[in-house]
Structures are given as structure tokens and as C-alpha cells.
């Protein structure tokens, strides 16, 4: 059944990427869905907060470093009532460490529940990259944000968006001149998307030119570490500013406390079980913010 499922996935994904190759094709693909409207002012982050598109900031005038947060393929909430509390936890961690945090919702405003099985309503990887870059550009307009210290962190689907946004070609085509200073990608899929009538689409590109930290799980059967590490090491050896860390016992979504024990069959036909790992979550938090501090030093 695996070849049939892979063929189905290729069929589902190909239309969304049919024009992606040249920069103008990337932009056309992104504009299959309209640009988002980002919050202009901060919201209060409390124990009663729910995950939504929102801007959070530390107390004070700044200027603060800033972090765009890009969600997994299930978005910030589901129609069944599930809420992505992990993204909210990352926003809390960012604010606690002195960052402005902008949580992006690429799905809800476009009436999309999930992109786990492929693009929906124009929400594809190019659209996600443009969402992230425009969110960063929005942060750069705020008086309490340090415009030279804006980064992005993404998770699963959002991690693939983050890796692509670190590519010179992708960012140049989709960012209207804005580039992130650094990026962190949690359990991305480092896939090659096979397309019948267009060149293959690579998530990991040799023109990555921004500091990129990639964190992967050794027990991840949805976006396997074995797909990522060789590709990342290859471009790292060629000079790309990429760092990778493997958590040997971690599954996909190791930071997703309210998905602990979740089981499914993914788009590639793999059986997937998520297990929350407190130790790896805390360690990955330290690694991310230590990496950002080094990549975006104050002053």
C-alpha cells in the first residue's frame, strides 16, 4: 500500500506546487490564498489565554528581540475542539525570555482545518513562507521590537516553512525584502516532493544562508530524522549555517503535552504515535533560545 499512498500524496501536493520553481512561480503559488492581517497591538498572555493569532510582549518599552511562531499542520485549533496549547507554551517561553512573540494562524482565517494531508484553500508551503515573512515584516514596524533581531521558529509543517524561509531564493521571492536573522525548526519533514510535470521540490535547499537550528526525534515516524540529517550535513559541509540536534528517544511532536498518546496514519501511510517528553521539551527550549542569543547578539 505504501507506493499507492505515496502516489496519492504526490497527486494531492502537485497542484499546489505546480508553478513553484522560478521565483515568480513561488509567488504565484503563495498568492493562491490572500495575505493575512496581523495584530497591530499586543494581547495579554495569561493562564486563561487560548491559542489564536496574537502578539505578546514583555513588560517595558524595549526594544526587544522578536520571534514569529509557525504552527503544525493541524493549526491552532480544530473544529472538534482541540487547541494547540504547545504553541501557546512557546509564546510564554519567548515572552519570559524577553522576546516579543507573534503567533501566526495560517489556517483559521482561510477556513482550513488541517493541511496534514496536503494543501487546502491555497494554503501550501509557499503561502506559509510568505505568512511567516510578512509576520516578521510586521514585527519590524513596531517601536518596541529590535528590527535587527527578528527570528522564526516552526513546528512540523511550520518547521518546513521555517527551513524554506531560510533559503535565499524562497525568501527573496516571497518576503518583499524582509529576511529573518535566524530560525529554529522542530521536527520538520526534509522531504523531496515528486511532481509529474515540474521539477522536484526540496524542503532543504543548498542556498540556506541564515543561521538555522534543526531539532529532530529519533523515534519520529512521521518526519523521520533519517530524512533530515544527511541532507542537513551535506549542505552544512558546503558552508550553510545549519546546526542539527537529535533527540534519540523523541517522537514527532515531543513538545505537545495535550497530544500525548495520539495515534494516526499519516499522509505517507506511516503509523504515528506522539509521546510528550518533558525533558526533551525543556532541553529544546534552552537550545532554541541559546542558539538565538548567539545568532542575534544584543548590540
C-alpha positions in Angstrom: 0.0 0.0 0.0 2.9 2.4 0.6 3.6 3.1 -3.1 0.0 3.8 -3.7 -0.2 6.2 -0.8 2.9 8.0 -1.9 1.4 8.4 -5.4 -1.7 9.8 -3.8 0.2 12.2 -1.7 2.2 13.3 -4.8 -1.1 13.8 -6.6 -2.5 15.9 -3.8 0.5 18.1 -3.4 1.5 18.6 -7.0 -1.2 21.2 -7.9 -0.2 23.4 -5.1 3.4 23.4 -6.3 2.9 23.2 -10.0 4.3 26.6 -10.6 7.0 26.6 -7.9 10.4 26.6 -9.5 11.3 30.1 -10.6 10.7 33.0 -8.1 7.6 34.2 -10.0 6.2 30.7 -9.7 6.7 30.7 -5.9 4.9 34.0 -5.6 2.0 32.8 -7.7 1.7 29.7 -5.6 1.7 31.8 -2.4 -1.0 34.1 -3.7 -3.4 31.3 -4.2 -4.6 32.4 -0.8 -4.9 36.0 0.4 -2.4 37.6 2.7 -3.2 37.6 6.4 -4.0 40.6 8.6 -1.6 40.6 11.6 -2.4 42.1 15.0 -1.1 45.6 15.3 -1.1 45.6 19.1 -0.2 43.2 21.9 -2.7 40.9 23.8 -2.4 39.9 27.4 -0.9 36.4 27.9 -2.5 34.8 30.9 -3.4 31.3 32.3 -6.8 31.8 30.5 -5.3 32.6 27.1 -6.4 30.3 24.2 -4.2 29.7 21.1 -5.0 32.2 18.4 -3.3 34.7 16.1 -1.9 37.1 18.6 1.0 39.3 19.5 2.6 39.1 23.0 5.3 41.2 24.5 7.3 41.5 27.8 6.7 44.4 30.1 8.6 47.6 29.2 9.4 49.7 26.2 12.1 47.5 24.6 13.4 47.3 22.0 13.1 43.5 22.4 14.1 40.7 20.1 11.1 39.1 18.4 10.0 35.6 17.4 7.4 34.5 14.8 5.8 31.1 15.8 4.6 28.9 13.0 2.2 26.0 13.9 2.0 22.4 12.9 -0.2 21.1 10.1 -3.3 21.0 12.4 -3.2 24.7 13.0 -4.1 26.4 16.3 -7.4 24.6 16.9 -9.7 22.0 15.4 -13.4 22.0 14.7 -13.6 19.2 17.2 -12.4 21.5 20.0 -8.7 20.5 20.3 -6.5 23.5 21.0 -2.8 23.8 20.2 -1.5 24.6 23.7 2.1 23.8 22.7 2.3 26.9 20.6 0.9 28.9 23.4 3.6 27.4 25.7 6.3 28.5 23.2 4.8 32.0 23.2 5.0 32.0 27.1 8.6 30.8 26.9 9.6 33.5 24.5 8.0 36.4 26.5 9.6 35.0 29.7 13.0 35.3 28.0 12.4 38.8 26.8 11.1 38.3 23.3 8.1 39.7 21.6 6.1 36.7 20.2 3.8 36.7 17.2 1.7 33.6 16.9 0.6 33.1 13.2 -2.5 31.3 12.2 -2.2 30.3 8.6 -5.3 28.1 8.6 -8.2 29.6 10.6 -8.6 32.8 8.7 -8.8 30.8 5.4 -11.4 28.3 6.7 -8.9 25.5 6.7 -9.0 22.9 9.5 -5.8 21.0 8.5 -3.1 20.7 5.9 -1.8 17.4 7.2 -3.0 15.5 4.1 -1.9 18.3 1.7 -2.7 21.9 0.8 -6.2 23.3 1.2 -7.8 26.5 0.1 -4.5 27.8 -1.3 -2.6 27.1 2.0 0.7 25.5 0.7 4.3 25.8 1.7 4.8 28.9 -0.4 1.8 30.5 1.3 3.2 29.5 4.7 6.6 31.0 3.9 5.0 34.3 2.9 2.9 34.3 6.0 6.0 33.9 8.2 8.0 36.6 6.3 5.1 39.1 6.3 4.7 38.5 10.1 8.4 39.3 10.5 8.0 42.4 8.5 5.0 43.4 10.7 7.2 43.0 13.8 9.8 45.2 12.2 7.4 48.1 12.2 6.7 48.0 15.9 8.6 50.6 18.1 9.3 48.1 20.9 10.9 45.5 18.5 14.6 45.4 17.7 14.4 45.3 13.9 17.8 43.5 13.7 16.8 40.7 16.0 13.7 39.0 14.5 13.7 35.2 14.2 11.2 32.5 13.3 10.5 29.1 15.0 8.3 26.5 13.4 6.9 23.1 14.3 6.4 20.2 11.8 4.5 21.9 8.9 5.7 25.2 10.4 9.2 23.8 10.7 9.2 23.0 6.9 8.0 26.6 6.3 10.9 27.8 8.5 13.5 25.8 6.6 12.2 27.1 3.3 12.1 30.7 4.7 15.9 30.3 5.4 16.5 29.8 1.7 17.7 32.8 -0.2 15.6 32.0 -3.2 12.4 31.3 -1.3 12.7 34.4 0.9 13.7 36.6 -2.0 10.5 35.6 -3.9 8.1 35.7 -1.0 9.3 38.2 1.6 9.0 41.6 0.0 12.6 42.4 1.1 12.3 41.1 4.7 14.6 38.3 5.9 14.8 36.6 9.3 18.0 36.9 11.2 17.8 33.3 12.5 15.5 30.3 12.5 14.6 27.2 14.6 12.9 24.2 13.1 11.3 21.5 15.3 10.8 18.0 13.7 10.5 19.2 10.1 9.9 16.8 7.2 13.1 17.1 5.0 11.2 15.6 2.0 11.6 15.7 -1.7 8.2 16.2 -3.3 8.0 14.3 -6.6 6.0 16.1 -9.2 4.9 14.7 -12.6 5.1 17.9 -14.7 7.6 20.1 -12.7 11.0 19.8 -11.1 11.1 18.1 -7.7 10.5 20.3 -4.7 13.1 20.1 -2.0 12.5 21.3 1.6 16.2 21.5 2.3 17.9 23.8 -0.2 21.7 24.5 -0.6 21.1 28.2 -0.6 20.2 28.4 3.1 22.1 31.5 4.2 20.6 32.3 7.6 21.6 30.6 10.9 19.2 27.6 11.2 18.8 25.2 14.1 17.0 21.9 13.3 15.8 19.6 16.1 14.7 16.1 15.2 13.5 13.0 17.0 15.0 9.6 16.7 11.6 7.8 17.1 9.7 10.1 14.8 8.0 8.0 12.1 6.1 11.0 10.6 9.0 13.2 9.7 12.0 10.8 10.2 15.3 12.2 11.4 17.0 9.9 8.8 15.5 12.1 6.1 16.9 15.2 7.6 20.3 14.6 9.0 22.1 13.5 5.8 20.6 16.4 3.8 21.5 18.9 6.5 25.0 17.6 7.0 25.6 17.8 3.2 24.7 21.5 3.0 26.5 22.2 6.3 29.7 20.7 4.8 29.2 23.1 1.8 29.1 26.1 4.1 25.4 26.5 5.0 25.0 27.9 8.6 23.0 24.9 9.8 23.1 23.1 13.1 21.2 19.9 13.9 20.5 18.1 17.1 19.0 14.6 17.5 16.8 13.6 20.5 17.2 9.8 20.2 14.0 8.8 22.2 11.7 11.6 20.9 8.7 11.1 18.7 7.1 13.6 16.5 5.5 16.5 18.4 7.5 15.7 21.6 6.5 19.1 23.0 2.8 18.6 22.5 1.6 17.8 26.0 -2.1 17.6 25.1 -1.4 15.2 22.3 0.4 12.6 24.4 -0.6 9.2 23.2 -2.2 10.5 20.0 -2.2 7.9 17.2 -2.8 8.2 13.5 -1.8 7.1 10.0 -0.1 10.0 8.3 -0.1 11.2 4.7 2.7 8.8 3.7 1.0 5.8 5.2 3.2 5.6 8.3 1.7 4.7 11.7 2.4 7.6 14.0 2.2 7.8 17.8 3.1 11.0 19.7 4.6 11.0 23.1 5.2 14.1 25.1 8.7 14.3 26.5 9.1 16.9 29.3 12.9 16.6 29.4 13.4 17.0 25.7 10.9 19.9 25.6 12.8 21.7 28.3 16.1 21.0 26.6 14.9 22.1 23.2 13.7 25.4 24.8 17.1 26.0 26.1 18.8 25.1 22.8 16.5 27.3 20.8 17.0 30.4 22.9 20.7 29.8 23.4 21.0 29.5 19.6 19.0 32.7 19.0 21.1 34.6 21.6 24.3 33.6 19.7 22.8 34.2 16.2 21.3 37.6 17.2 23.6 39.1 19.8 22.4 42.2 21.6 24.1 45.4 20.4 
